[in-house]
Amino acid sequence: MHVSYPNSPIDDDEHFEFVDYTAASQWERFITTVEEVLTGWGVNDGQLGIFDDSKLPPLGNEPSTKTVEGIDPFVKREIIILDENSYTLSYHYHPIKRWNEFAINNSPTFSSSTSELPPPPPITTLFPPNPDPFLPSSEFLPITLPNSSLDSTSMNLNKIHRWTGLTHILVLTPTDIFSTGTISKPASIDLNTTKILLSSFAIAFHNTKCKLPVYVPTGQVANSLYAGYMCLFDKDVKNVHDASEVEIRFNTTYVRDVPTRLSHLAGLTELFTEKMDLNQFSLGKFLVLVNF
């Protein structure tokens, strides 16, 4: 806002301006909304919030641990808007730790008897996840849990759990709620938009000290290609000095036909080196783990 007084005896050099910087842009409001959602879920300050294993009840047959009327107990969702586009931000939790506790506590015990009936099959326990929920497990996380009296067949665990080995993740997906009045997903999202969204989360993570990774689709949604971002702090990462924050970026590649060279570890290591642009470094400095 410019203020001037044409009939004032004050010299032109003494004119002044009031500039209003309080009008936030849509991008700034988007970042603020992300921060509010993260804080509402309790995942700020390096916490796991609503899906903290230590604060959750054990798995059982209660309705709260099943998918009821389309509501997944292991996913929390919020719709947020940037410009004219709407997105669903979801917090996904993989209950493998609680499943193992459930399996151990519900394993049948037998006493000597003359009954000829075979004992019921034991509930399968799975491999233990990484004790640090912000680090990947050494094995693939299952997309579904073994079937038991717990209605696990209706649970649709996110496949990014399996790809990354992480039990707590954030996923941002495009959701069109404006065109038809119903929620539908666009067919694609361009790379530039993906970068803007990840940059927004980088700022929100810095402000809230959120340590969860976030994944955003890129390209054709049907191909399930994601780019991701995670921010850890120096106290959370070993052998890191002179850095207050450590950024971790994720990327996925779609290969229609798997070439022969990618059927063995050496070829996968070459692909990893190429995609991560590590050719200028000695691979002796990196530990590469591959799950088949």
CORNOR-V230724 format. One record per run of one state. SS is the DSSP state (helix for helix, strand for strand, loop for the rest). FROM is the first residue (numbers start at 1). TO is the last residue. If there is no record, write none. Layout:
ss=SS from=FROM to=TO
ss=SS from=FROM to=TO
This chain:
ss=loop from=1 to=1
ss=strand from=2 to=3
ss=loop from=4 to=11
ss=helix from=12 to=14
ss=loop from=15 to=15
ss=strand from=16 to=17
ss=loop from=18 to=25
ss=helix from=26 to=41
ss=loop from=42 to=48
ss=helix from=49 to=51
ss=loop from=52 to=52
ss=helix from=53 to=55
ss=loop from=56 to=62
ss=helix from=63 to=65
ss=loop from=66 to=67
ss=strand from=68 to=68
ss=loop from=69 to=70
ss=strand from=71 to=71
ss=loop from=72 to=74
ss=strand from=75 to=82
ss=loop from=83 to=84
ss=strand from=85 to=93
ss=loop from=94 to=95
ss=helix from=96 to=105
ss=loop from=106 to=151
ss=helix from=152 to=154
ss=loop from=155 to=158
ss=helix from=159 to=164
ss=loop from=165 to=167
ss=strand from=168 to=174
ss=loop from=175 to=175
ss=strand from=176 to=176
ss=loop from=177 to=183
ss=strand from=184 to=184
ss=loop from=185 to=187
ss=strand from=188 to=189
ss=loop from=190 to=190
ss=helix from=191 to=208
ss=loop from=209 to=212
ss=strand from=213 to=217
ss=loop from=218 to=218
ss=strand from=219 to=220
ss=helix from=221 to=223
ss=loop from=224 to=225
ss=strand from=226 to=233
ss=helix from=234 to=236
ss=loop from=237 to=244
ss=strand from=245 to=251
ss=loop from=252 to=259
ss=helix from=260 to=263
ss=loop from=264 to=264
ss=helix from=265 to=275
ss=loop from=276 to=282
ss=helix from=283 to=285
ss=loop from=286 to=292
